[in-house]
Every structure is written in C-alpha cells, then in structure tokens.
Amino acid sequence: APDAISAGYLVLKNPPDLILSDINMPFMDGFEFVAALKSDATLPKIPVIFLTSMEDGDGRGKELGAVGYLTKPVRADRLLDLVAKSVPGGAIPIG
C-alpha cells in the first residue's frame, strides 16, 4: 500500500497473515499504524515486521509487539527467517 491509510483499509477488508511495515510513511508513521491495528479488537493478531532505515526504533517496535525489526538494507535471509518463524507454514523453499 502507498500509505498507512490505504494499508489500514486493506487490512480491515482482508486481514493478512503478516504485515511488513516501514516506519516513515505518509499520514501516520508505522508505529502509529501498528498501534491502531492492535487496538482494533475485531482484527486477529497479525505478526508485524518493521523494515526501516531508522536504527533507533527497535524498542518501540518491541513495545508494540512486533516480531521483528530490520534496518535497511535488509538481508533477504534474515527477512525470510523472520517470516518462517512468524507465520505458520511461512517457510519459503529456496532452490
């Protein structure tokens, strides 16, 4: 999604198995976006991985219950490992 508002609409319409979120985005930051989603009792618990250039937000990400916080540039193996650990059946065969 191009921004947090669009992403929120998509999540409400069809909750995903996992959310990959940047922190710097239009309309609200990733922390605000995830806090808003977590406050909606109608949504299932959706694991969140932050992908960002911010190196000092890991603590805030953990407070919000994020399962991962990766700084850009992101190594694909680290991202795939987090996805595999966070989503049932999330292991992606490579090769």
ZALO-707939 format. One line per 8 residues: number of its first residue (from 1); for each residue x, y, z of N, C-alpha, C, CB. Coordinates in Angstrom, 3 decimals. Last residue first. Glycine has a CB too. Layout:
<recs>
NUM> X/Y/Z/X/Y/Z/X/Y/Z/X/Y/Z  ...
</recs>
This chain:
<recs>
95> 15.455/-22.599/-4.051/16.261/-23.503/-4.838/15.512/-24.213/-5.824/16.928/-24.439/-4.023  13.789/-22.457/-1.008/14.650/-21.740/-1.956/15.438/-22.786/-2.741/15.618/-20.726/-1.215  10.625/-22.392/0.485/11.716/-23.191/-0.070/12.489/-22.398/-1.113/11.176/-24.486/-0.686  9.795/-20.617/3.222/9.790/-20.494/1.765/10.934/-21.316/1.213/9.905/-19.007/1.316  7.679/-20.962/5.955/8.980/-21.286/5.369/8.862/-21.283/3.856/9.495/-22.658/5.873  5.185/-20.565/7.000/5.852/-19.430/6.380/7.204/-19.726/5.775/6.007/-18.372/7.365  3.526/-22.199/8.415/3.738/-22.534/7.008/4.498/-21.467/6.259/2.425/-22.771/6.332  2.625/-19.533/10.441/2.541/-20.968/10.250/2.643/-21.298/8.752/1.222/-21.521/10.850
87> 4.938/-16.946/10.782/3.705/-17.350/10.106/3.685/-18.881/9.960/3.583/-16.654/8.706  7.387/-16.532/12.028/6.228/-15.734/12.433/4.906/-16.204/11.866/6.437/-14.332/12.039  9.489/-17.948/10.949/9.234/-18.089/12.386/7.915/-17.455/12.813/10.369/-17.471/13.174  9.422/-17.100/8.298/9.248/-18.521/8.598/8.902/-18.744/10.063/10.510/-19.297/8.240  10.014/-14.373/8.651/8.714/-14.775/8.105/8.439/-16.227/8.471/8.672/-14.582/6.560  12.662/-14.570/9.586/11.616/-13.990/10.436/10.222/-14.383/9.952/11.743/-12.464/10.470  13.865/-15.689/7.293/13.904/-16.401/8.563/12.822/-15.890/9.507/15.282/-16.260/9.211  13.487/-13.658/5.432/12.837/-14.948/5.218/12.821/-15.779/6.495/13.539/-15.717/4.104
79> 15.147/-11.669/6.602/13.717/-11.452/6.428/12.982/-12.782/6.277/13.456/-10.560/5.210  17.645/-12.919/6.433/17.106/-12.528/7.750/15.600/-12.319/7.671/17.793/-11.238/8.263  17.925/-13.233/3.669/17.907/-14.419/4.523/17.354/-14.102/5.908/19.310/-15.004/4.644  17.971/-10.582/2.707/16.845/-11.455/2.386/16.781/-12.662/3.309/16.936/-11.915/0.946  18.774/-7.835/4.641/19.288/-9.087/4.071/18.109/-10.039/3.890/20.402/-9.729/4.991  17.991/-4.530/3.930/17.582/-5.757/4.596/18.185/-6.961/3.877/16.044/-5.867/4.645  19.768/-1.515/4.464/19.288/-2.532/3.531/19.066/-3.853/4.273/20.294/-2.724/2.362  17.231/-1.204/6.948/17.602/-1.253/5.532/19.075/-0.916/5.376/16.734/-0.281/4.697
71> 16.709/-3.225/9.819/17.091/-1.954/9.215/17.563/-2.183/7.785/18.193/-1.262/10.046  13.946/-4.870/11.241/15.119/-4.962/10.375/15.429/-3.600/9.771/14.899/-6.007/9.262  12.385/-6.385/13.652/12.736/-5.004/13.315/14.029/-5.071/12.533/12.878/-4.090/14.601  9.678/-8.559/14.612/10.984/-8.267/14.052/11.138/-6.813/13.697/11.229/-9.108/12.846  7.266/-8.687/15.765/8.072/-9.912/15.832/9.465/-9.695/15.257/7.374/-11.050/15.086  5.936/-6.115/17.822/6.487/-6.535/16.532/7.345/-7.783/16.725/7.321/-5.393/15.886  4.759/-5.020/20.073/4.600/-6.447/19.817/5.107/-6.914/18.472/3.185/-6.805/19.934  5.265/-2.494/20.825/4.048/-2.698/20.040/3.825/-4.168/19.687/4.108/-1.871/18.768
63> 7.737/-2.824/22.006/6.599/-2.409/22.842/5.274/-2.667/22.135/6.713/-0.920/23.208  9.268/-3.315/19.712/9.024/-4.403/20.673/7.837/-4.081/21.570/10.276/-4.659/21.531  9.281/-0.726/18.607/8.712/-1.848/17.867/8.369/-3.006/18.787/9.674/-2.312/16.791  10.694/0.635/20.569/9.286/0.989/20.335/8.588/-0.124/19.565/9.175/2.329/19.561  13.179/-0.610/20.207/12.476/-0.671/21.486/10.998/-0.370/21.330/13.096/0.297/22.474  13.888/0.116/17.561/13.651/-1.281/17.909/12.867/-1.422/19.210/14.971/-2.018/18.023  14.592/2.597/16.613/13.192/2.363/16.951/12.862/0.956/17.393/12.357/2.697/15.802  17.049/3.419/15.568/16.808/3.580/16.989/15.362/3.305/17.414/17.186/4.957/17.393
55> 17.423/3.342/12.856/18.160/2.375/13.653/17.798/2.419/15.128/19.626/2.605/13.494  15.413/3.544/10.079/15.597/4.044/11.451/16.287/2.988/12.301/14.237/4.440/12.085  14.788/2.367/7.762/16.140/2.918/7.816/16.431/3.483/9.213/16.320/4.016/6.740  12.942/-0.748/8.033/13.112/0.695/8.098/14.574/1.112/8.042/12.481/1.228/9.352  10.427/-2.879/8.603/11.575/-2.734/7.706/11.801/-1.238/7.576/11.333/-3.429/6.285  8.891/-4.752/11.124/9.239/-3.418/10.640/10.482/-3.509/9.768/9.468/-2.436/11.821  6.463/-7.137/11.076/7.906/-6.952/10.952/8.120/-5.547/10.400/8.569/-8.056/10.021  3.840/-8.514/12.939/4.365/-7.342/12.234/5.883/-7.380/12.241/3.854/-6.030/12.878
47> 1.108/-10.826/12.979/2.504/-10.510/13.243/2.983/-9.353/12.361/3.379/-11.747/13.018  -2.063/-10.131/14.149/-1.278/-10.229/12.917/0.174/-9.900/13.260/-1.834/-9.263/11.799  -4.775/-11.348/15.697/-3.397/-10.923/15.988/-2.557/-11.197/14.750/-2.808/-11.671/17.251  -7.710/-10.143/13.925/-6.893/-11.193/14.541/-5.511/-10.635/14.865/-6.778/-12.432/13.604  -9.848/-7.402/14.814/-8.806/-7.975/13.964/-8.105/-9.127/14.680/-7.783/-6.896/13.558  -11.480/-6.377/16.714/-12.112/-7.225/15.699/-11.083/-7.900/14.793/-13.074/-6.399/14.854  -10.065/-4.660/18.324/-10.332/-5.999/18.849/-10.975/-6.921/17.819/-11.223/-5.903/20.061  -7.659/-2.533/17.564/-8.924/-2.988/16.984/-9.155/-4.445/17.376/-8.921/-2.826/15.431
39> -5.138/-1.978/18.418/-6.230/-1.535/19.282/-7.603/-1.981/18.770/-6.199/-0.027/19.412  -3.498/-2.791/16.387/-3.515/-3.605/17.605/-4.656/-3.213/18.529/-2.191/-3.477/18.343  -3.887/-0.684/14.576/-4.343/-2.036/14.249/-4.466/-2.898/15.500/-3.386/-2.694/13.255  -2.675/1.422/15.998/-4.096/1.497/15.628/-4.644/0.113/15.308/-4.296/2.434/14.421  -0.041/0.494/16.140/-0.796/0.715/17.377/-2.293/0.764/17.087/-0.342/2.021/18.064  0.614/0.535/13.410/0.536/-0.746/14.112/-0.237/-0.605/15.420/1.945/-1.294/14.387  0.489/3.344/12.953/-0.288/2.410/12.154/-0.474/1.087/12.903/0.395/2.168/10.799  2.416/4.333/14.709/1.008/4.720/14.886/0.090/3.743/14.154/0.769/6.163/14.373
31> 4.674/3.136/13.521/4.333/2.858/14.911/2.865/3.174/15.179/5.232/3.665/15.855  4.699/4.249/10.956/4.457/2.823/11.127/4.094/2.449/12.544/5.655/2.051/10.706  2.936/7.432/11.027/4.120/6.584/10.917/3.759/5.128/11.199/5.220/7.061/11.885  0.559/8.773/8.723/0.922/8.361/10.078/2.147/7.470/9.958/-0.266/7.616/10.808  0.838/10.186/6.205/-0.354/10.284/7.049/-0.134/9.852/8.488/-1.446/9.465/6.463  3.463/8.206/4.685/2.519/9.324/4.708/1.357/9.105/5.681/1.973/9.557/3.317  6.131/6.798/6.710/5.139/6.746/5.641/4.183/7.919/5.767/4.366/5.413/5.673  8.588/5.246/8.314/8.340/6.540/7.687/7.381/6.361/6.522/9.663/7.190/7.211
23> 8.505/2.516/8.793/8.123/3.434/9.861/7.799/4.803/9.282/9.243/3.546/10.912  7.027/-0.184/6.919/8.066/0.817/7.111/7.632/1.672/8.299/8.293/1.692/5.806  6.008/-3.515/7.525/5.718/-2.086/7.571/6.986/-1.258/7.701/4.782/-1.777/8.722  4.405/-6.370/6.774/5.724/-5.764/6.670/5.477/-4.264/6.590/6.544/-6.307/5.415  2.297/-8.586/8.397/2.437/-7.211/7.903/3.916/-6.842/7.916/1.601/-6.202/8.770  0.607/-11.653/7.713/1.790/-10.949/8.194/1.789/-9.540/7.617/3.094/-11.708/7.806  -1.764/-12.510/6.739/-1.087/-13.394/7.684/0.091/-12.706/8.353/-0.617/-14.653/6.981  -4.263/-9.832/6.559/-3.175/-10.677/6.045/-2.615/-11.589/7.136/-2.051/-9.805/5.466
15> -7.744/-9.269/6.327/-6.568/-9.345/7.194/-5.501/-10.307/6.659/-6.986/-9.773/8.588  -9.349/-7.409/4.324/-8.883/-8.787/4.197/-7.609/-8.941/5.036/-8.622/-9.165/2.691  -10.232/-4.934/5.325/-11.001/-5.623/4.286/-10.639/-7.105/4.206/-10.768/-4.958/2.930  -8.254/-4.153/7.089/-9.624/-4.328/7.580/-10.469/-5.141/6.605/-10.278/-2.967/7.822  -6.084/-3.989/5.331/-6.037/-4.923/6.456/-7.442/-5.192/6.992/-5.135/-4.373/7.578  -6.937/-1.936/3.617/-6.695/-3.283/3.091/-6.680/-4.329/4.203/-5.372/-3.320/2.326  -7.032/0.224/5.421/-8.232/-0.207/4.705/-8.071/-1.638/4.202/-8.529/0.741/3.530  -4.317/0.378/6.109/-5.335/0.079/7.122/-6.622/-0.411/6.490/-5.616/1.308/7.972
7> -3.204/1.125/3.655/-2.842/-0.154/4.266/-3.878/-0.564/5.309/-1.445/-0.070/4.907  -4.296/3.674/3.321/-4.612/2.618/2.356/-4.321/1.238/2.944/-3.811/2.820/1.057  -3.031/4.875/5.549/-4.490/4.863/5.427/-4.934/3.752/4.475/-5.006/6.234/4.932  -0.271/4.629/5.046/-0.874/3.943/6.186/-2.393/3.863/6.087/-0.487/4.641/7.466  0.438/4.121/1.504/0.435/4.893/2.737/-0.318/4.121/3.818/-0.201/6.287/2.513  0.461/2.318/-0.628/1.287/3.518/-0.725/1.364/4.347/0.560/0.770/4.375/-1.819  0.849/-1.184/0.000/0.000/0.000/0.000/0.894/1.246/0.000/-0.966/-0.001/1.233
</recs>
